[in-house]
Each structure stands twice: as structure tokens, then as C-alpha cells.
Amino acid sequence: MTADEPEANEYPRPDGGPAVQWADEESAAEPDAPTTSTTTDAATFVGEDLRIGYSGTDEPVLDDESIRVPPGRVTALVGPNGSGKSTLLKGLATQLPLDTGRVLVDGEDAHTLDSKALARRLGLLSQENISPDSTSVEQLVAHGRYPHRGFFERTSEADRAAIDRAIELAGVDHLRGRAVGSLSGGQRQLVWIAMVLAQETDVLLLDEPTTFLDLHHQLEVMEIVETLRDESETTVVLVLHDIEQAARHADHLVALRDGSVYARGPPADVLTEDLLADVFRVETTVTETPEGPSVTPLSPLHE
């Protein structure tokens, strides 16, 4: 198999005021307001009145929650394990059915779009990514172009340019000819990111993209996210467990607790000692730095 002819069924298709707003305030019933000025060219991305759950369970994970992310900026979903971060992201990506509500990409209901039309607008990197070990890096990245081609169409010059740009941005050009199965975990994650970058979507969703990576590869991933924001005005939503990463690299935070949006706003307003105690059940000290709030965990809090 060549990079010009990836098999469409071999890989998962990605069918994708400054004050903090607290969940018990009247303003929290409304979608998030942008926290920074943005250009009108960036895509808007909204989830309205979302009720999301899993089959076989009586209660939803999220019930009647709304989120409006700032266009062209980086929004991080944060919260403890089981708070609903990944469930919210999967619902926004149409990977989980909505019991109620809708997801809007530039004002258009995502659930009315066919899979290719949606994948041209919305990219998703999930936590579970599988490909044959013998697949080359270039072949895998080329698969990201499937939404832009007909079933029998070969790779065009535009496709090739997009593949090259994605490989360069992800910093994996030196791995282009390597088999995916021969790569380290960090290298493999960068290659999967390159694949979703090759889709060239206006909205990009990343589910815990830095989990299990060493510090070097974590920083590489976050550099890619910042470049997307700064150079292409991509609207990025990602789930992060690392509070320091969220504080430093995100423009907007949405903190979740027990399936509800607890707070939303700029990192400096959201990441307070009180919120960290309420949401994460930890005692901390929070210090303002030029790079954003710096959080020092002190001890777990017990009931």
C-alpha cells in the first residue's frame, strides 16, 4: 500500500467580563462567553443543553449542560477522574449520542452532516488509536485526507501539500518512512496528531493528548496546539489532567465536577485555591506567574 492509496477502513475515522462564571450563578446557565478578542474567521463551536450518558445506565453523566468555546482559542476541560470531561468531549464530537441538546459548528447542527462533511469541519483525536504496525508514518498521515476525496480518487496536489504541512507541524518528518509499530509512545502520538492535522478542520478536539507521554513529548504536543491557535485560528478543545499545562497553554478553562460545569473562564480566574479544594479535593497554593497560575499541591482533603 502507498501513501497515495490508504485503505479507508483500516483506521478509525475521526467524525470529528473577566470574572469567573460559577455554576450556581445565573450567568452559568448561558454558554461561555469568549475570554479574549478573536477574529471573525475562526469557527464557532457550541454545545447547547446537552444530556449525555451511556447505554445500560439509569442516569446521564451530564444533564442539561451548555458550552460555548471562544473561537480561534484553546479551551481546556479540567476536572477529577469521573467528572465528565471525556464524556463531554465525545458528545461534542458526536461519538456519543445525545439524549437532548445539539452541537453547532459555525451555527450548523453537527448531527445533520454526513460523516465526511463533518470530518471536514471537525477533527477528533481520541484516546484509543489503532493502526497496523507495518503502516508507514506517511501512509497514516495521508489517511487524514479521506474527507476531502471521493472513494476512488487518488491523492491530489492539495492533499500532498496538506500531508507535508501536517508532518512538518507535528515535527515527524524524520519519521516519514518509519513503520508506526517501530515508534515510541511519544512519537506515535505525534504521528496521530499529524493525521488529524492533515484533515485541516476549523475545530479540533483532543482527548488527553499528553497522558502517558514524557515531559519532552508533552511540551511538543502543547507547542503544536499553540501553533494551530496562533497561525491558523483553529478552535481547539482538549481534555487535560495536568493543571499546570492547562494554566500555561489554554486561553479558557471549563472545570467540571460530578458531571456539571462548575466554573469557566480565563485560567487566572478559574484556578483558585477555593476551586481546587471544591473540585479536586486538594489543598494548594496558587501563585501568579508571567506564564499563568502556578499550582503547588499540598495535601488531599478528606470529608
Secondary structure, 3 states (H helix, E strand, C coil): CCCCCCCCCCCCCCCCCCCCEECCCHHHHCCCCCCCCCCCCCCCEEEEEEEECCCCCCCCCEEEEEEEECCCCEEEEECCCCCCHHHHHHHHCCCCCEEEEEEEECCEEHHHCCHHHHHCCEEEECCCCCCCCCCEHHHHHHHHHHHHCCCCCCCCHHHHHHHHHHHHHHCCHHHCCCEHHHCCHHHHHHHHHHHHHHCCCCEEEEECCCCCCCHHHHHHHHHHHHHHHHHHCCEEEEECCCHHHHHHHCCEEEEEECCEEEEEECHHHHCCHHHHHHHHCEEEEEEEECCEEEEEEEEECCC
